[in-house]
């Protein structure tokens, strides 16, 4: 999670400030309308301390990715070490039925690996420091298995840790319960209708409804309309078909940046049940280049 001037940085004495964070956001994001207003940037930066400390009080344990740079560290306000992640998390702390439904299990990416491991392990056979980190990673995995743990890190660890908090608080989590429409009374959204176990269920909300359903990476019609991409694979969740965006628009919700995405290369999955693999560090490995349809190299492979 990219959280500038966060509490872990302050505890470590890592130099950062609100002003530098906002300068970097202005340099990278700029002003593309309401979605990127100065007020929104400030609200994000100013809520980081409260967010992190609240989650720590709820039992989440964080670590700094001290080696991980901002995507554009050379721009004004750019830094190294602003990202934080959960410490290695024992997935056995989750009830087995929840682990079975997680993408960490289904996509086969649940490793005892953290962000700062990645770049060193990629050099396991070319540098002493890479070899040492690779050996440490192997022993970490074996040691956890011997102790009966199921240690996971990075995205799988983060989502599992969040789910543990939800379980501990008794929060109801319904899987495979798609949103059908919103309930509106007197011009105000007061709930939602979802399909749960084949039956439509009306859920009333007393403090608002949050729509957090991702994008439309698997909606071929919208990809062609907004991105000019008629075909292709996506590493995004297969449920990202834009349904919730469409429902929100139906009720007057504003949308922005529909023409943008987190672009990156993917490798098609070996089976229809699996997601394509998103290439992160692989594309910047030594002697690797990416070319266009004419065979021309068009970018630095290590760019974000």
Secondary structure as UniProt FT lines:
FT   TURN            4..5
FT   HELIX           7..12
FT   HELIX           18..28
FT   HELIX           34..36
FT   HELIX           38..57
FT   TURN            58..59
FT   STRAND          62..64
FT   TURN            66..67
FT   TURN            71..74
FT   TURN            76..77
FT   STRAND          83..86
FT   STRAND          89..90
FT   HELIX           91..93
FT   HELIX           96..100
FT   HELIX           103..106
FT   TURN            107..108
FT   HELIX           115..121
FT   TURN            122..126
FT   HELIX           128..146
FT   TURN            147..148
FT   STRAND          151..152
FT   HELIX           154..169
FT   STRAND          179..185
FT   TURN            186..187
FT   STRAND          188..196
FT   TURN            197..198
FT   STRAND          199..204
FT   TURN            217..218
FT   HELIX           220..222
FT   HELIX           223..227
FT   TURN            238..239
FT   HELIX           243..250
FT   TURN            251..252
FT   TURN            258..259
FT   STRAND          266..267
FT   TURN            272..273
FT   STRAND          277..278
FT   HELIX           282..284
FT   TURN            286..287
FT   TURN            293..294
FT   TURN            301..302
//
